Amino acid sequence: MQSPAPDTVAPRIGPTAAPGLDHWRWPWLLLLGLTTWRLLIAATVPVTQDEAYYFNWARSLAWGYFDHPPGVALIGIGTLLAPGSAFAARLGAVLCGTLSFLVMWRLYRACGLHGRELLLALVIATATFPGLVAGVVTTPDTVLYLFWLLALHESLAALQGRRQRWITAGIACGLGLLGKYTMVIIGPVLLLAILLIDPRALRTRWPYLGAALALLLFLPHLLWNAQHDWLTMRFQFGHGFSTDTGAIALAADRLPAAVGLHAYQPAAPEPMDLGQRLGSLGEYLGSQLLFWGALLLPLAAAPFATGGLAGMRRRLRETLPTPARRLLLIGLGLPLLFFGTVAWFSEVEANWSVLYLVCAAPLAAVALRPLSRWLVAAAAVNLLLLSLYALHAATAVLPLPHAAERILRETHGYAALAEHIADLPGPVFTDRYPYAAMLNFYRPDIAATQWPGITRPSEYGRGSIVPIPALQDLQDQGFWLLARKFSAPDIPGFTARQDWTLIDCGGHPLQITQGPAGEHESSCGDQWQHIWRLYRYEWGYEK
């Protein structure tokens, strides 16, 4: 064996594997069961609104989009195989989930985990709610999850003495940035890890070559942004930090401008007072705990049932080599700290810091080793709960209160709605982008797009994934507008001459009533999921 160079850090070898449990069959069996479950969920749960939006992007691949970099569109190209099929559209997410598991398996082994602890770490990581969902529901986090793990895996190899692996770590970072901007947090994570573990690496060319490759891979998206008024970056910066980045000009703005309306201009964010700051921070911390689900119970019991904090620290020191332990702790702490800081002055979405979970899982597996049976039982409870929720999303069988029916409001009834609207003559608009996305997912021939200026803008405003009809064509043909508003939006020059109410009820066909109607006028009572309004606009004012 070749000795490490004098200026490298030699890797430490973990403890001997427990007989029988370090064999390849156990992780493979876990992966087989998990992938089978994900395929079943992919086939039975209707697409969510954000998924439909991303699948619409997949029909027009580009280096960037209004909301995100291109990674999520690329993994959604399965939708081209069978339009309207949730299973086909989600195959890319399932593949990413499988690759993520394989990388995570190798990462945890490289961290020094073997036997029961390795298997327990894999179970914990995949049994958190984000871990279960990541490999089936298509979101930018699906791509981010894979390349975050790969960046950690390659960085650990570099920190353990194989400094050339900063090259592959940089490649993983660049690909992760093409999935979601949150990947940028890996920069401070790796820099701090180098400073604490192998500072002499900064005197070599390898970390800098890795950073250069990351930038090179990200460069096409940067150039795309430069050519499109820094569209994605301005939107995400304003969204993430509650700052005013100025009006965003879109091609669709010519429609409201032509008829005397102004383009949509979001209100400037107002500073939070102390109560709002505390509420935002509390909501953020609470959401991070909820990610663990039933695993919270053994985690909460750990200080009292595992020999206390001293016992947990001792197990971590004895099991994990110093480079691995420090890298995992940094990867756990920095995302939580960063978004906790952001939550103090801006609203933070719960999934933004989800990356910390992949570093927390192996630490929990080692520190909570005496509670391994309880952790496995809690993981099974999480799987059961999510399976029941998925069953409800597909069948509406559980007696949940209407306020808790978010999954049905996200998914139910849109296939029937699309079939009805596909028979209407003329262009179709919606007042918000999720409606257009769902119509186009189930019936791409509708080519629905979003009328600008009513709600927040989206990728539809660029006119790339769905062409924007010319004003002259709208004046000649008229158009339809699907909206949630109970009264027709005012569009100068056009008059809403007809309107219908469409009510989606669980277990009932789509109910269509001419004119305004409320839920009390439907046959489903309080079991309704959606009330849509459909307006027919024609050129000219009402006499």
Secondary structure, 3 states (H helix, E strand, C coil): CCCCCCCCCCCCCCCCCCCCCCCCHHHHHHHHHHHHHHHHHHHHCCCCHHHHHHHHHCCCCCCCCCCCCCHHHHCCHHHHCCCCCHHHHCHHHHHHHHHHHHHHHHHHHHCCCCHHHHHHHHHHHHHCHHHHHCCCCCCHHHHHHHHHHHHHHHHHHHHCCCHHHHHHHHHHHHHHHCCCHHHHHHHHHHHHHHHHHCHHHHHCCHHHHHHHHHHHHHHHHHHHHHHCCCHHHHHHHHHHHCCCCCCCCCHHHHHHHHCCCCCCCCCCCCCCCHHHHHHHHHHHHHHHHHCCHHHHHHHHHHHHHCCHHHHHHHHHHHHCCHHHHHHHHHHHHHHHHHHHHHCCCCCCCHHHHCCHHHHHHHHHHHHCHHHHHHHHHHHHHHHHHHHHHHHHHHHCCCCCCHHHCHHHHHHCCHHHHHHHHHCCCCCEEECCHHHHHHHHHHCHHHCCEECCCCCCCCHHHHCCCCCCCCHHHHHHHCEEEEECCCCCCCCCCEEEEEEEEEEEECCCCCEEEECCCCHHHCCCHHHEEEEEEEEEEEECCCC
